[in-house]
Amino acid sequence: MTLSLRRDPYARRHPLRLAREAYTLFRGPLFKGLGRELAQYLRPGFHPDDIDTAALLDQWRVELFGEDGVLTDHLQ
């Protein structure tokens, strides 16, 4: 990314604007809270089964395959 920005003439001419936009990007909803979640995944010995996803599975099971589920008509 650094190499790409160094080659970009607009970024070289407007470094303050670039810094402001980068700050806004990293403080925005895309990255907000990502550090805590990423730290969990990078923890030594981590396995995805360490995260309880039962509630999430129940929610999607109902939404996709419940009585009015999106995929109900695809079941045999």
C-alpha positions in Angstrom: 0.0 0.0 0.0 2.9 2.4 0.8 4.5 1.7 -2.6 1.1 2.4 -4.3 0.7 5.7 -2.4 4.3 6.7 -3.2 3.6 6.3 -6.9 0.3 8.2 -6.7 1.0 11.9 -7.7 -2.2 13.1 -6.1 -1.3 11.5 -2.7 2.2 13.1 -2.9 0.7 16.6 -3.6 -2.0 16.3 -0.8 -0.4 14.5 2.1 -2.6 16.1 4.8 -5.7 15.2 3.0 -4.5 11.6 2.6 -3.7 11.5 6.3 -7.1 12.8 7.2 -8.9 10.3 4.9 -6.8 7.4 6.3 -7.7 8.5 9.9 -11.4 8.7 8.9 -11.2 5.2 7.3 -9.6 3.6 10.3 -12.0 5.3 12.8 -15.0 4.4 10.7 -17.4 1.4 11.0 -15.3 -0.8 8.8 -12.4 -1.0 11.3 -14.2 -0.1 14.5 -13.7 -2.9 17.0 -11.7 -4.9 14.5 -8.6 -4.8 16.7 -10.2 -6.6 19.6 -11.7 -9.3 17.4 -8.5 -9.7 15.4 -6.5 -10.1 18.7 -8.8 -12.9 19.6 -8.1 -14.7 16.3 -4.3 -14.1 16.6 -4.1 -15.5 20.1 -1.8 -18.6 20.3 -3.9 -21.8 20.4 -7.0 -20.1 19.0 -9.6 -22.3 17.3 -12.8 -21.0 15.7 -14.8 -23.4 17.9 -13.7 -21.2 20.9 -16.4 -18.7 19.8 -20.0 -19.5 20.8 -22.1 -19.1 17.7 -25.2 -20.9 18.8 -27.4 -17.8 18.8 -26.1 -16.8 15.4 -26.8 -20.2 14.0 -30.4 -20.2 15.4 -31.0 -16.8 13.9 -30.0 -17.8 10.4 -31.7 -21.2 10.7 -35.0 -19.4 11.3 -34.4 -16.7 8.6 -33.3 -19.2 6.0 -35.3 -22.4 6.8 -38.0 -21.3 9.2 -41.7 -21.3 8.3 -41.3 -18.2 6.2 -37.7 -18.8 5.5 -36.0 -17.6 2.3 -34.8 -21.1 1.3 -37.8 -23.1 2.6 -39.0 -23.7 -1.0 -35.6 -25.2 -1.9 -35.9 -28.0 0.7 -36.9 -31.5 -0.6 
